[in-house]
């Protein structure tokens, strides 16, 4: 019987206990994966309410590094329109707040403002 060369009997982390149950490391990985899936589902759900309120617009992410003159453009994004969010009537704001997504919308906008700094770090290494 051949064994996979990536498996080791002398190093690494155990996935299973000797009784066949999950080892602590495997439980940690499973917790991470479940949390990641849960947050992915929440992120998908996040787009529903802002989309219903016409706050999302398709727009490329454009990052410019001023000292080098380099620009990176990445398509396929839908971004919260800050002006539309600012002009949103109270019922829409309440719905966003009650769903927990008003904070997410503001976090999204803050992250866009920090993208230029990130571009500088990527270009300068």
C-alpha positions as CSV (number, residue, x, y, z in Angstrom):
1,X,0.0,0.0,0.0
2,X,1.5,3.4,-1.0
3,X,1.1,6.4,1.2
4,X,0.7,10.0,0.2
5,X,4.2,11.7,0.4
6,X,2.7,14.8,2.1
7,X,1.8,12.8,5.2
8,X,4.3,12.6,8.0
9,X,4.4,10.2,10.9
10,X,7.1,12.2,12.7
11,X,6.0,15.9,12.5
12,X,3.0,18.2,11.9
13,X,-0.3,18.4,13.7
14,X,-2.5,15.4,14.5
15,X,-5.9,15.5,13.0
16,X,-7.4,12.6,14.9
17,X,-7.0,11.3,18.4
18,X,-6.1,7.6,18.9
19,X,-9.8,6.8,19.7
20,X,-10.8,8.2,16.3
21,X,-12.2,11.5,17.5
22,X,-11.2,14.9,16.3
23,X,-7.9,16.2,17.7
24,X,-7.9,19.8,19.1
25,X,-6.1,21.1,16.0
26,X,-8.8,19.7,13.7
27,X,-11.5,21.2,15.9
28,X,-9.8,24.6,15.7
29,X,-9.7,24.3,11.8
30,X,-13.3,23.3,11.7
31,X,-14.3,26.2,14.0
32,X,-12.5,28.6,11.6
33,X,-14.1,27.1,8.5
34,X,-17.6,27.2,10.0
35,X,-17.0,30.8,11.1
36,X,-15.7,31.7,7.6
37,X,-18.8,30.2,6.0
38,X,-21.1,32.0,8.4
39,X,-19.4,35.3,7.7
40,X,-19.5,34.7,3.9
41,X,-23.3,34.1,4.2
42,X,-23.6,37.3,6.2
43,X,-21.6,39.2,3.6
44,X,-23.9,37.9,0.9
45,X,-27.0,38.9,2.9
46,X,-25.4,42.3,3.5
47,X,-25.8,43.2,-0.2
48,X,-29.5,42.6,-0.2
49,X,-30.7,45.5,1.9
50,X,-28.3,48.1,0.5
51,X,-29.2,46.9,-3.0
52,X,-32.9,47.2,-2.2
53,X,-32.2,50.8,-1.0
54,X,-30.3,51.5,-4.3
55,X,-27.1,52.2,-2.3
56,X,-24.8,49.9,-4.3
57,X,-23.4,50.8,-7.6
58,X,-21.1,48.8,-9.9
59,X,-17.7,50.5,-10.0
60,X,-14.1,49.5,-10.6
61,X,-11.7,49.9,-7.7
62,X,-9.0,52.3,-8.8
63,X,-5.9,52.6,-6.7
64,X,-3.3,55.3,-7.6
65,X,0.2,55.6,-6.2
66,X,1.0,59.3,-6.6
67,X,4.8,59.2,-6.2
68,X,5.2,56.4,-8.8
69,X,2.3,57.4,-11.0
70,X,1.2,53.7,-11.1
71,X,-2.5,52.9,-11.1
72,X,-4.2,49.6,-10.5
73,X,-7.8,49.1,-11.6
74,X,-9.8,46.1,-10.5
75,X,-13.3,45.5,-11.9
76,X,-16.3,43.6,-10.7
77,X,-17.0,45.5,-7.5
78,X,-20.3,46.9,-6.2
79,X,-19.7,49.8,-3.8
80,X,-21.8,51.8,-1.4
81,X,-22.5,55.2,-2.9
82,X,-21.6,57.6,-0.1
83,X,-23.8,60.4,-1.4
84,X,-26.8,58.1,-1.6
85,X,-26.2,56.8,1.9
86,X,-26.0,60.4,3.2
87,X,-29.3,61.2,1.5
88,X,-31.1,58.1,2.6
89,X,-34.4,58.8,4.3
90,X,-34.9,57.8,8.0
91,X,-36.9,54.6,7.3
92,X,-34.1,53.2,5.1
93,X,-31.5,54.2,7.7
94,X,-33.5,52.4,10.4
95,X,-33.8,49.3,8.3
96,X,-30.0,49.3,7.7
97,X,-29.4,49.9,11.4
98,X,-31.8,47.2,12.6
99,X,-30.3,44.6,10.2
100,X,-26.8,45.5,11.6
101,X,-25.6,46.6,8.2
102,X,-25.3,50.3,8.7
103,X,-22.0,49.8,10.5
104,X,-20.9,47.5,7.7
105,X,-21.7,50.2,5.1
106,X,-19.6,52.8,7.0
107,X,-16.8,50.2,7.5
108,X,-16.9,49.6,3.7
109,X,-16.5,53.3,3.0
110,X,-13.6,53.7,5.5
111,X,-11.8,50.7,3.9
112,X,-12.1,52.4,0.5
113,X,-10.5,55.6,1.9
114,X,-7.6,53.4,3.2
115,X,-7.1,51.8,-0.2
116,X,-4.6,54.5,-1.4
117,X,-2.4,53.8,1.6
118,X,-2.5,50.1,0.8
119,X,-1.6,50.8,-2.8
120,X,1.5,52.7,-1.6
121,X,2.6,49.7,0.6
122,X,2.1,47.3,-2.3
123,X,4.1,49.4,-4.8
124,X,6.9,50.3,-2.4
125,X,7.1,46.7,-1.1
